[in-house]
Amino acid sequence: MSHPSAPPSSGMETRLASATELSMATERALAHVVRTGIDTRVVSERAKSIAAAVSQLSASHAAIGEHVGQVRDDSREAQSLAGDSASGIDHAVKATGEALDGMQAVTNMLDTLHTVVAQVGRMAVNISDIAKKTNMLALNATIEAARAGEAGKGFAVVANEVKGLANQTGQATVQIQEQLASLREGMEGITETITTAGGRLDTCNVAIGRSQGEIAAMLERLTHMAEAIANIDSALAEEGTVIVTIADDTGDIAGRAAKNAAAVEEISQVLGDIERRIEAEMAACADAPIAARPLYAAKVAHIGLRKTLATALAGKSRPDLRTFPTDHSCNLGKWYFNEASEAMRRVPAYAQLAEPHHKAHELSRLVLESMNKGNVEQAYALFEQVEQVSEEIVVLLDQLIEAQRAEALRA
């Protein structure tokens, strides 16, 4: 950006003014190069950070893949075990049903046996009654045989035999009834045991049914899990492809950043050559009688301040803050506070120059302090403020140069 001013009063001043403008243009170009260099370094550093992050992501991705594979295998094994458990429970349900059916059959047989035992009991009672009656008849026959005397002896023998048979029959019926009672007691115990076992089997059957439902639900969840794992596998495969692409792109960015850094360095060297030629041109005007020379010199020195900051930001120099000029010790400050004529001090631009000039030096020191602390981004932001203030200073210096020329013409 150039700032128009009144035509120079001589050919040498024209050369000096042109050299000054070229120096300013070179400084601005160098500032842009510095920005590009900083951006290139930032891109390169971020590319390295991204590459490191991608490397870690790739390792994490591989670890996740291994874990997912393990989970997939465990899920399949769990599905197999659940399937075996479901099959076992089906067999258990079938066996329990068969056991219940068998118990029911035994219960039915016991019911039948109870009926038969009851019938046998009734028959034993009838036989006992018959035996008692037979015993009474035998007793009566014995009495009648005794009355008959000698003629009834044979009949008495038969009566005694019948009586003995009746007694044996009575004893047998008693034994039968006792055995039937024991049999009934045993059957009742068996029935009670079967009833208890049946109740337990019913409870077991209910529990098995509940387990069957839970295993079915678990199998369904495992199936959903297997589907989810398959989806994760697919997503991991896609992510793996993306990670490889990111890694390739990051490598390409790093390569381009390196090329840009080389180009920035080459441009900086070219600008340095141009600046040396400009300095030679200014040196050629050193002995010419130019009234505004101190202002041109101040303008060049001020441009030099910006160049110092730019080269520091580019990492090519490290200015010492202890010797860094202030707004009083720089060339512009010396002219402003010591050498300016009374006529120049009355120019409005002179009074307006103090604040931006002081601010430019303060901001410049902050730029260098930020650089020393390693805070490049803050230093760069402060440098942009220096540039803004510097443009204000250049405008005011051009106004002062124009006023100096006018004063020289009047003289």
LOMITI-473173 format. One record per residue (C-alpha): residue number from 1; residue in three letters; x, y, z. Coordinates in steps of 0.25 Angstrom, whole numbers, plus 5000, padded with zeros to 4 digits. Last residue first. Example, Ala and Ser with C-alpha at 12.3 -4.5 7.8 and 13.67 -1.06 7.14 Angstrom:
2
+-----+------+------+------+------+
:  nr : rest :   c1 :   c2 :   c3 :
+-----+------+------+------+------+
:   2 :  SER : 5055 : 4996 : 5029 :
:   1 :  ALA : 5049 : 4982 : 5031 :
+-----+------+------+------+------+
! end
This chain:
411
+-----+------+------+------+------+
:  nr : rest :   c1 :   c2 :   c3 :
+-----+------+------+------+------+
: 411 :  ALA : 5050 : 5117 : 5008 :
: 410 :  ARG : 5036 : 5115 : 5003 :
: 409 :  LEU : 5040 : 5103 : 4995 :
: 408 :  ALA : 5047 : 5097 : 5007 :
: 407 :  GLU : 5034 : 5099 : 5015 :
: 406 :  ALA : 5026 : 5092 : 5005 :
: 405 :  ARG : 5036 : 5081 : 5004 :
: 404 :  GLN : 5035 : 5079 : 5020 :
: 403 :  ALA : 5020 : 5080 : 5019 :
: 402 :  GLU : 5020 : 5068 : 5009 :
: 401 :  ILE : 5030 : 5060 : 5017 :
: 400 :  LEU : 5021 : 5063 : 5030 :
: 399 :  GLN : 5009 : 5058 : 5023 :
: 398 :  ASP : 5016 : 5046 : 5018 :
: 397 :  LEU : 5021 : 5043 : 5032 :
: 396 :  LEU : 5006 : 5044 : 5037 :
: 395 :  VAL : 5002 : 5033 : 5026 :
: 394 :  VAL : 5014 : 5024 : 5030 :
: 393 :  ILE : 5011 : 5025 : 5045 :
: 392 :  GLU : 4996 : 5021 : 5042 :
: 391 :  GLU : 5001 : 5009 : 5034 :
: 390 :  SER : 5011 : 5005 : 5045 :
: 389 :  VAL : 4999 : 5005 : 5055 :
: 388 :  GLN : 4992 : 4994 : 5046 :
: 387 :  GLU : 5006 : 4987 : 5044 :
: 386 :  VAL : 5008 : 4987 : 5059 :
: 385 :  GLN : 4994 : 4981 : 5061 :
: 384 :  GLU : 4998 : 4970 : 5051 :
: 383 :  PHE : 5011 : 4967 : 5059 :
: 382 :  LEU : 5002 : 4966 : 5072 :
: 381 :  ALA : 4995 : 4954 : 5065 :
: 380 :  TYR : 5008 : 4948 : 5061 :
: 379 :  ALA : 5014 : 4949 : 5075 :
: 378 :  GLN : 5001 : 4942 : 5080 :
: 377 :  GLU : 5002 : 4931 : 5070 :
: 376 :  VAL : 5017 : 4929 : 5073 :
: 375 :  ASN : 5016 : 4927 : 5088 :
: 374 :  GLY : 5030 : 4922 : 5090 :
: 373 :  LYS : 5033 : 4931 : 5102 :
: 372 :  ASN : 5044 : 4938 : 5095 :
: 371 :  MET : 5034 : 4940 : 5083 :
: 370 :  SER : 5024 : 4946 : 5092 :
: 369 :  GLU : 5034 : 4956 : 5098 :
: 368 :  LEU : 5038 : 4959 : 5084 :
: 367 :  VAL : 5024 : 4963 : 5080 :
: 366 :  LEU : 5022 : 4970 : 5093 :
: 365 :  ARG : 5034 : 4979 : 5090 :
: 364 :  SER : 5028 : 4982 : 5076 :
: 363 :  LEU : 5015 : 4985 : 5083 :
: 362 :  GLU : 5021 : 4996 : 5092 :
: 361 :  HIS : 5029 : 5001 : 5080 :
: 360 :  ALA : 5017 : 5003 : 5071 :
: 359 :  LYS : 5009 : 5009 : 5082 :
: 358 :  HIS : 5019 : 5020 : 5084 :
: 357 :  HIS : 5019 : 5023 : 5070 :
: 356 :  PRO : 5004 : 5022 : 5069 :
: 355 :  GLU : 5003 : 5033 : 5081 :
: 354 :  ALA : 5014 : 5043 : 5077 :
: 353 :  LEU : 5010 : 5044 : 5062 :
: 352 :  GLN : 4997 : 5052 : 5064 :
: 351 :  ALA : 5005 : 5064 : 5069 :
: 350 :  TYR : 5014 : 5064 : 5057 :
: 349 :  ALA : 5002 : 5062 : 5047 :
: 348 :  PRO : 4996 : 5075 : 5052 :
: 347 :  VAL : 5009 : 5083 : 5047 :
: 346 :  ARG : 5013 : 5093 : 5057 :
: 345 :  ARG : 5025 : 5084 : 5061 :
: 344 :  MET : 5030 : 5084 : 5047 :
: 343 :  ALA : 5031 : 5100 : 5047 :
: 342 :  GLU : 5038 : 5099 : 5061 :
: 341 :  SER : 5048 : 5090 : 5054 :
: 340 :  ALA : 5049 : 5075 : 5057 :
: 339 :  GLU : 5063 : 5071 : 5062 :
: 338 :  ASN : 5062 : 5067 : 5077 :
: 337 :  PHE : 5049 : 5060 : 5081 :
: 336 :  TYR : 5043 : 5056 : 5067 :
: 335 :  TRP : 5057 : 5054 : 5060 :
: 334 :  LYS : 5062 : 5045 : 5071 :
: 333 :  GLY : 5049 : 5038 : 5072 :
: 332 :  LEU : 5049 : 5035 : 5057 :
: 331 :  ASN : 5063 : 5030 : 5058 :
: 330 :  CYS : 5060 : 5021 : 5070 :
: 329 :  SER : 5064 : 5025 : 5084 :
: 328 :  HIS : 5051 : 5032 : 5088 :
: 327 :  ASP : 5041 : 5022 : 5083 :
: 326 :  THR : 5050 : 5011 : 5089 :
: 325 :  PRO : 5061 : 5003 : 5082 :
: 324 :  PHE : 5063 : 4989 : 5086 :
: 323 :  THR : 5077 : 4988 : 5093 :
: 322 :  ARG : 5071 : 4980 : 5106 :
: 321 :  LEU : 5061 : 4973 : 5097 :
: 320 :  ASP : 5072 : 4966 : 5090 :
: 319 :  PRO : 5067 : 4962 : 5076 :
: 318 :  ARG : 5066 : 4947 : 5072 :
: 317 :  SER : 5068 : 4946 : 5057 :
: 316 :  LYS : 5064 : 4936 : 5046 :
: 315 :  GLY : 5052 : 4930 : 5052 :
: 314 :  ALA : 5042 : 4935 : 5042 :
: 313 :  LEU : 5036 : 4943 : 5054 :
: 312 :  ALA : 5049 : 4949 : 5057 :
: 311 :  THR : 5051 : 4953 : 5042 :
: 310 :  ALA : 5037 : 4960 : 5042 :
: 309 :  LEU : 5040 : 4967 : 5055 :
: 308 :  THR : 5053 : 4973 : 5050 :
: 307 :  LYS : 5046 : 4976 : 5037 :
: 306 :  ARG : 5036 : 4984 : 5044 :
: 305 :  LEU : 5047 : 4992 : 5051 :
: 304 :  GLY : 5054 : 4994 : 5038 :
: 303 :  ILE : 5041 : 5001 : 5033 :
: 302 :  HIS : 5042 : 5010 : 5044 :
: 301 :  ALA : 5057 : 5013 : 5041 :
: 300 :  VAL : 5053 : 5015 : 5026 :
: 299 :  LYS : 5042 : 5025 : 5030 :
: 298 :  ALA : 5052 : 5032 : 5040 :
: 297 :  ALA : 5062 : 5033 : 5029 :
: 296 :  TYR : 5052 : 5039 : 5020 :
: 295 :  LEU : 5048 : 5048 : 5031 :
: 294 :  PRO : 5062 : 5052 : 5033 :
: 293 :  ARG : 5064 : 5054 : 5018 :
: 292 :  ALA : 5053 : 5064 : 5017 :
: 291 :  ALA : 5062 : 5076 : 5013 :
: 290 :  ILE : 5069 : 5068 : 5003 :
: 289 :  PRO : 5084 : 5073 : 5000 :
: 288 :  ALA : 5089 : 5060 : 4993 :
: 287 :  ASP : 5101 : 5053 : 5001 :
: 286 :  ALA : 5093 : 5040 : 5005 :
: 285 :  CYS : 5086 : 5039 : 4991 :
: 284 :  ALA : 5095 : 5027 : 4987 :
: 283 :  ALA : 5093 : 5021 : 5000 :
: 282 :  MET : 5078 : 5020 : 4998 :
: 281 :  GLU : 5081 : 5013 : 4985 :
: 280 :  ALA : 5090 : 5003 : 4992 :
: 279 :  GLU : 5080 : 5001 : 5002 :
: 278 :  ILE : 5070 : 4998 : 4991 :
: 277 :  ARG : 5079 : 4988 : 4985 :
: 276 :  ARG : 5081 : 4981 : 4998 :
: 275 :  GLU : 5066 : 4980 : 5000 :
: 274 :  ILE : 5064 : 4974 : 4986 :
: 273 :  ASP : 5074 : 4963 : 4990 :
: 272 :  GLY : 5067 : 4961 : 5003 :
: 271 :  LEU : 5054 : 4959 : 4996 :
: 270 :  VAL : 5060 : 4949 : 4987 :
: 269 :  GLN : 5065 : 4941 : 5000 :
: 268 :  SER : 5051 : 4942 : 5006 :
: 267 :  ILE : 5045 : 4937 : 4993 :
: 266 :  GLU : 5055 : 4925 : 4994 :
: 265 :  GLU : 5051 : 4922 : 5009 :
: 264 :  VAL : 5036 : 4923 : 5006 :
: 263 :  ALA : 5038 : 4913 : 4994 :
: 262 :  ALA : 5045 : 4903 : 5003 :
: 261 :  ALA : 5034 : 4905 : 5014 :
: 260 :  ASN : 5024 : 4902 : 5003 :
: 259 :  LYS : 5031 : 4890 : 4999 :
: 258 :  ALA : 5031 : 4885 : 5013 :
: 257 :  ALA : 5017 : 4888 : 5015 :
: 256 :  ARG : 5014 : 4880 : 5002 :
: 255 :  GLY : 5020 : 4868 : 5008 :
: 254 :  ALA : 5013 : 4870 : 5021 :
: 253 :  ILE : 5000 : 4871 : 5014 :
: 252 :  ASP : 5003 : 4858 : 5005 :
: 251 :  GLY : 5006 : 4851 : 5018 :
: 250 :  THR : 4993 : 4856 : 5024 :
: 249 :  ASP : 4986 : 4851 : 5012 :
: 248 :  ASP : 4992 : 4837 : 5013 :
: 247 :  ALA : 4989 : 4836 : 5028 :
: 246 :  ILE : 4975 : 4841 : 5025 :
: 245 :  THR : 4973 : 4831 : 5014 :
: 244 :  VAL : 4978 : 4820 : 5023 :
: 243 :  ILE : 4969 : 4824 : 5034 :
: 242 :  VAL : 4957 : 4825 : 5025 :
: 241 :  THR : 4960 : 4810 : 5020 :
: 240 :  GLY : 4961 : 4806 : 5035 :
: 239 :  GLU : 4948 : 4813 : 5038 :
: 238 :  GLU : 4941 : 4805 : 5027 :
: 237 :  ALA : 4946 : 4792 : 5033 :
: 236 :  LEU : 4942 : 4797 : 5047 :
: 235 :  ALA : 4928 : 4800 : 5042 :
: 234 :  SER : 4927 : 4786 : 5036 :
: 233 :  ASP : 4932 : 4779 : 5049 :
: 232 :  ILE : 4923 : 4788 : 5057 :
: 231 :  ASN : 4911 : 4784 : 5049 :
: 230 :  ALA : 4915 : 4769 : 5051 :
: 229 :  ILE : 4916 : 4772 : 5066 :
: 228 :  ALA : 4902 : 4778 : 5065 :
: 227 :  GLU : 4897 : 4766 : 5058 :
: 226 :  ALA : 4904 : 4756 : 5068 :
: 225 :  MET : 4898 : 4765 : 5080 :
: 224 :  HIS : 4884 : 4764 : 5073 :
: 223 :  THR : 4886 : 4748 : 5073 :
: 222 :  LEU : 4891 : 4749 : 5087 :
: 221 :  ARG : 4879 : 4756 : 5091 :
: 220 :  GLU : 4870 : 4746 : 5085 :
: 219 :  LEU : 4878 : 4735 : 5091 :
: 218 :  MET : 4876 : 4741 : 5104 :
: 217 :  ALA : 4861 : 4743 : 5102 :
: 216 :  ALA : 4860 : 4728 : 5099 :
: 215 :  ILE : 4869 : 4725 : 5111 :
: 214 :  GLU : 4860 : 4733 : 5120 :
: 213 :  GLY : 4847 : 4726 : 5114 :
: 212 :  GLN : 4854 : 4712 : 5116 :
: 211 :  SER : 4858 : 4716 : 5130 :
: 210 :  ARG : 4843 : 4720 : 5133 :
: 209 :  GLY : 4839 : 4706 : 5127 :
: 208 :  ILE : 4849 : 4699 : 5135 :
: 207 :  ALA : 4845 : 4706 : 5148 :
: 206 :  VAL : 4830 : 4702 : 5145 :
: 205 :  ASN : 4834 : 4688 : 5142 :
: 204 :  CYS : 4842 : 4688 : 5155 :
: 203 :  THR : 4830 : 4693 : 5163 :
: 202 :  ASP : 4822 : 4682 : 5156 :
: 201 :  LEU : 4832 : 4672 : 5159 :
: 200 :  ARG : 4832 : 4676 : 5173 :
: 199 :  GLY : 4817 : 4674 : 5174 :
: 198 :  GLY : 4818 : 4661 : 5167 :
: 197 :  ALA : 4829 : 4656 : 5177 :
: 196 :  THR : 4820 : 4660 : 5188 :
: 195 :  THR : 4808 : 4653 : 5182 :
: 194 :  ILE : 4817 : 4641 : 5179 :
: 193 :  THR : 4822 : 4640 : 5193 :
: 192 :  GLU : 4807 : 4642 : 5198 :
: 191 :  THR : 4803 : 4631 : 5189 :
: 190 :  ILE : 4815 : 4622 : 5193 :
: 189 :  GLY : 4811 : 4624 : 5208 :
: 188 :  GLU : 4797 : 4621 : 5205 :
: 187 :  MET : 4801 : 4608 : 5198 :
: 186 :  GLY : 4810 : 4604 : 5209 :
: 185 :  GLU : 4798 : 4607 : 5219 :
: 184 :  ARG : 4789 : 4599 : 5210 :
: 183 :  LEU : 4799 : 4588 : 5209 :
: 182 :  SER : 4801 : 4588 : 5225 :
: 181 :  ALA : 4785 : 4587 : 5226 :
: 180 :  LEU : 4784 : 4576 : 5216 :
: 179 :  GLN : 4795 : 4568 : 5223 :
: 178 :  GLU : 4787 : 4570 : 5236 :
: 177 :  GLN : 4774 : 4566 : 5229 :
: 176 :  ILE : 4781 : 4554 : 5223 :
: 175 :  GLN : 4787 : 4550 : 5237 :
: 174 :  VAL : 4773 : 4551 : 5243 :
: 173 :  THR : 4767 : 4543 : 5231 :
: 172 :  ALA : 4777 : 4532 : 5233 :
: 171 :  GLN : 4774 : 4532 : 5248 :
: 170 :  GLY : 4760 : 4530 : 5245 :
: 169 :  THR : 4763 : 4519 : 5235 :
: 168 :  GLN : 4771 : 4512 : 5245 :
: 167 :  ASN : 4760 : 4512 : 5255 :
: 166 :  ALA : 4750 : 4508 : 5245 :
: 165 :  LEU : 4759 : 4496 : 5240 :
: 164 :  GLY : 4761 : 4492 : 5255 :
: 163 :  LYS : 4746 : 4492 : 5257 :
: 162 :  VAL : 4744 : 4484 : 5244 :
: 161 :  GLU : 4754 : 4474 : 5249 :
: 160 :  ASN : 4747 : 4474 : 5263 :
: 159 :  ALA : 4734 : 4472 : 5256 :
: 158 :  VAL : 4739 : 4460 : 5248 :
: 157 :  VAL : 4745 : 4454 : 5260 :
: 156 :  ALA : 4731 : 4456 : 5267 :
: 155 :  PHE : 4724 : 4449 : 5256 :
: 154 :  GLY : 4732 : 4437 : 5258 :
: 153 :  LYS : 4730 : 4437 : 5273 :
: 152 :  GLY : 4715 : 4439 : 5271 :
: 151 :  ALA : 4711 : 4424 : 5272 :
: 150 :  GLU : 4718 : 4422 : 5284 :
: 149 :  GLY : 4711 : 4433 : 5291 :
: 148 :  ALA : 4700 : 4441 : 5284 :
: 147 :  ARG : 4700 : 4452 : 5294 :
: 146 :  ALA : 4715 : 4454 : 5291 :
: 145 :  ALA : 4713 : 4455 : 5276 :
: 144 :  GLU : 4702 : 4465 : 5279 :
: 143 :  ILE : 4712 : 4474 : 5287 :
: 142 :  THR : 4723 : 4472 : 5276 :
: 141 :  ALA : 4713 : 4476 : 5265 :
: 140 :  ASN : 4709 : 4488 : 5273 :
: 139 :  LEU : 4724 : 4492 : 5274 :
: 138 :  ALA : 4726 : 4489 : 5259 :
: 137 :  LEU : 4714 : 4498 : 5256 :
: 136 :  MET : 4719 : 4509 : 5264 :
: 135 :  ASN : 4733 : 4508 : 5258 :
: 134 :  THR : 4726 : 4508 : 5244 :
: 133 :  LYS : 4719 : 4521 : 5248 :
: 132 :  LYS : 4732 : 4527 : 5252 :
: 131 :  ALA : 4739 : 4522 : 5240 :
: 130 :  ILE : 4728 : 4528 : 5231 :
: 129 :  ASP : 4729 : 4541 : 5238 :
: 128 :  SER : 4744 : 4541 : 5236 :
: 127 :  ILE : 4742 : 4537 : 5221 :
: 126 :  ASN : 4733 : 4549 : 5220 :
: 125 :  VAL : 4743 : 4558 : 5226 :
: 124 :  ALA : 4754 : 4553 : 5217 :
: 123 :  MET : 4745 : 4555 : 5205 :
: 122 :  ARG : 4743 : 4570 : 5210 :
: 121 :  GLY : 4758 : 4571 : 5211 :
: 120 :  VAL : 4760 : 4565 : 5198 :
: 119 :  GLN : 4750 : 4575 : 5192 :
: 118 :  ALA : 4757 : 4587 : 5199 :
: 117 :  VAL : 4771 : 4581 : 5194 :
: 116 :  VAL : 4765 : 4581 : 5180 :
: 115 :  THR : 4760 : 4595 : 5181 :
: 114 :  HIS : 4773 : 4600 : 5187 :
: 113 :  LEU : 4781 : 4593 : 5176 :
: 112 :  THR : 4773 : 4600 : 5165 :
: 111 :  ASP : 4776 : 4614 : 5172 :
: 110 :  LEU : 4790 : 4609 : 5173 :
: 109 :  MET : 4790 : 4606 : 5158 :
: 108 :  ASN : 4785 : 4620 : 5155 :
: 107 :  THR : 4795 : 4626 : 5164 :
: 106 :  VAL : 4806 : 4618 : 5157 :
: 105 :  ALA : 4801 : 4623 : 5144 :
: 104 :  GLN : 4801 : 4637 : 5149 :
: 103 :  MET : 4815 : 4635 : 5154 :
: 102 :  GLY : 4819 : 4630 : 5140 :
: 101 :  ASP : 4812 : 4642 : 5133 :
: 100 :  LEU : 4819 : 4652 : 5143 :
:  99 :  ALA : 4832 : 4645 : 5140 :
:  98 :  GLU : 4829 : 4646 : 5125 :
:  97 :  GLY : 4826 : 4661 : 5126 :
:  96 :  THR : 4839 : 4663 : 5134 :
:  95 :  ALA : 4847 : 4655 : 5124 :
:  94 :  LYS : 4841 : 4664 : 5113 :
:  93 :  VAL : 4844 : 4677 : 5120 :
:  92 :  ALA : 4858 : 4672 : 5124 :
:  91 :  HIS : 4860 : 4669 : 5109 :
:  90 :  ASP : 4855 : 4683 : 5105 :
:  89 :  ILE : 4864 : 4688 : 5116 :
:  88 :  GLY : 4876 : 4681 : 5110 :
:  87 :  SER : 4873 : 4687 : 5096 :
:  86 :  ALA : 4872 : 4701 : 5102 :
:  85 :  SER : 4885 : 4699 : 5110 :
:  84 :  ASP : 4892 : 4694 : 5097 :
:  83 :  GLY : 4886 : 4706 : 5090 :
:  82 :  ALA : 4891 : 4715 : 5101 :
:  81 :  LEU : 4905 : 4709 : 5100 :
:  80 :  SER : 4905 : 4711 : 5085 :
:  79 :  GLN : 4901 : 4725 : 5087 :
:  78 :  ALA : 4911 : 4728 : 5098 :
:  77 :  GLU : 4922 : 4722 : 5089 :
:  76 :  ARG : 4917 : 4731 : 5077 :
:  75 :  SER : 4917 : 4743 : 5087 :
:  74 :  ASP : 4931 : 4739 : 5092 :
:  73 :  ASP : 4936 : 4739 : 5078 :
:  72 :  ARG : 4930 : 4752 : 5074 :
:  71 :  VAL : 4935 : 4758 : 5087 :
:  70 :  GLN : 4949 : 4753 : 5084 :
:  69 :  GLY : 4947 : 4759 : 5070 :
:  68 :  VAL : 4942 : 4772 : 5076 :
:  67 :  HIS : 4954 : 4773 : 5085 :
:  66 :  GLU : 4964 : 4770 : 5074 :
:  65 :  GLY : 4957 : 4781 : 5065 :
:  64 :  ILE : 4957 : 4790 : 5077 :
:  63 :  ALA : 4972 : 4788 : 5078 :
:  62 :  ALA : 4974 : 4790 : 5063 :
:  61 :  HIS : 4966 : 4803 : 5064 :
:  60 :  SER : 4974 : 4808 : 5076 :
:  59 :  ALA : 4987 : 4805 : 5068 :
:  58 :  SER : 4981 : 4813 : 5056 :
:  57 :  LEU : 4976 : 4824 : 5065 :
:  56 :  GLN : 4990 : 4825 : 5071 :
:  55 :  SER : 4996 : 4826 : 5057 :
:  54 :  VAL : 4985 : 4836 : 5053 :
:  53 :  ALA : 4988 : 4844 : 5065 :
:  52 :  ALA : 5003 : 4844 : 5062 :
:  51 :  ALA : 4999 : 4848 : 5047 :
:  50 :  ILE : 4990 : 4859 : 5052 :
:  49 :  SER : 5001 : 4864 : 5061 :
:  48 :  LYS : 5011 : 4864 : 5049 :
:  47 :  ALA : 5000 : 4870 : 5040 :
:  46 :  ARG : 4998 : 4881 : 5051 :
:  45 :  GLU : 5013 : 4884 : 5052 :
:  44 :  SER : 5014 : 4885 : 5037 :
:  43 :  VAL : 5001 : 4893 : 5036 :
:  42 :  VAL : 5007 : 4902 : 5047 :
:  41 :  ARG : 5020 : 4903 : 5040 :
:  40 :  THR : 5013 : 4907 : 5027 :
:  39 :  ASP : 5005 : 4917 : 5034 :
:  38 :  ILE : 5017 : 4923 : 5040 :
:  37 :  GLY : 5024 : 4923 : 5027 :
:  36 :  THR : 5012 : 4929 : 5019 :
:  35 :  ARG : 5011 : 4940 : 5030 :
:  34 :  VAL : 5026 : 4942 : 5029 :
:  33 :  VAL : 5025 : 4943 : 5014 :
:  32 :  HIS : 5013 : 4953 : 5015 :
:  31 :  ALA : 5022 : 4961 : 5024 :
:  30 :  LEU : 5033 : 4960 : 5014 :
:  29 :  ALA : 5024 : 4966 : 5004 :
:  28 :  ARG : 5021 : 4977 : 5013 :
:  27 :  GLU : 5035 : 4980 : 5015 :
:  26 :  THR : 5038 : 4980 : 5001 :
:  25 :  ALA : 5027 : 4990 : 4998 :
:  24 :  MET : 5033 : 4999 : 5009 :
:  23 :  SER : 5047 : 4998 : 5003 :
:  22 :  LEU : 5041 : 5001 : 4989 :
:  21 :  GLU : 5034 : 5013 : 4995 :
:  20 :  THR : 5047 : 5017 : 5001 :
:  19 :  ALA : 5055 : 5015 : 4989 :
:  18 :  SER : 5045 : 5023 : 4981 :
:  17 :  ALA : 5046 : 5035 : 4991 :
:  16 :  LEU : 5061 : 5034 : 4991 :
:  15 :  ARG : 5061 : 5034 : 4976 :
:  14 :  THR : 5052 : 5045 : 4975 :
:  13 :  GLU : 5060 : 5053 : 4985 :
:  12 :  MET : 5072 : 5051 : 4977 :
:  11 :  GLY : 5064 : 5057 : 4965 :
:  10 :  SER : 5059 : 5069 : 4972 :
:   9 :  SER : 5047 : 5075 : 4979 :
:   8 :  PRO : 5040 : 5062 : 4981 :
:   7 :  PRO : 5025 : 5062 : 4976 :
:   6 :  ALA : 5015 : 5064 : 4987 :
:   5 :  SER : 5010 : 5051 : 4994 :
:   4 :  PRO : 5003 : 5039 : 4991 :
:   3 :  HIS : 5003 : 5027 : 5001 :
:   2 :  SER : 5006 : 5013 : 4996 :
:   1 :  MET : 5000 : 5000 : 5000 :
+-----+------+------+------+------+
! end
